Amino acid sequence: MNVEQFKSEHVPTESAEPFQLENSYTLDVAVDGSVMAKAGSMIAYSGDLSFTGRASAEGGIRGFLKEAATGEGTPVMSVEGSGHVYFADHGKKVQVLELGADDSITVNGEDVLAFEDDVSYEISTIDSLAGSFAGGFTNVFLEGPGYVAITTHGDPLVLEPPVATDPSATVAWSGTSPNVQVNRSLSDMIGQESGERYQMNFEGPEGFVVVQPYEEL
């Protein structure tokens, strides 16, 4: 294709929605006020915007995301002003959810990309997984109304409980809570570590669980 064809095929699209996908891997957020996002996820922006890191529990979270290699927290950032900002995260696919006033979802901290400022959030850690994940398993409870963008390695699979999942492949859950158990039949593997040693068991008649075809240690 020539240059004009290339430009016309990949130019950003216009939409009335505040969160929209430009492609499977890039989120376009129309900012008019403020939005929260994963630190370091901005790839481009236009307009009058400012980016501020959050490093305390008041309005932001130190340790919002956990680095498996170091156990150190990576702060979120607040994007403020008026314009468009484009987010991406290491080529992972972006999934956009619109939460209603009665909707909520819990997301693995590593898989949260962005959410509207009106969405309430709370950070917690599953300490029983601390032996498998540096610093434990950090997750983010998000409650609507508002838009939320999460990321997955490849196409996600949405399952209904009862179901057991590998923690390192578990992206999010809603309407159910996990009970962590150890698979004793795999606990004696000499010189090897297996994510299947730990299982997140989701029970109950309602809710759903999101997994990805990738183990994110």
Beta strands, then each sheet from edge to edge (+ up, - down):
strand 1: 19-23
strand 2: 26-38
strand 3: 42-53
strand 4: 65-66
strand 5: 73-74
strand 6: 76-87
strand 7: 93-99
strand 8: 104-108
strand 9: 112-116
strand 10: 120-126
strand 11: 137-143
strand 12: 146-152
strand 13: 157-159
strand 14: 163-165
strand 15: 170-174
strand 16: 178-182
strand 17: 198-202
strand 18: 208-211
sheet 1: 1+ 2- 6+ 3-
sheet 2: 1+ 2- 9+ 12- 7+
sheet 3: 4+ 5-
sheet 4: 10+ 11- 8+ 15- 18+ 13-
sheet 5: 14+ 17- 16+
end
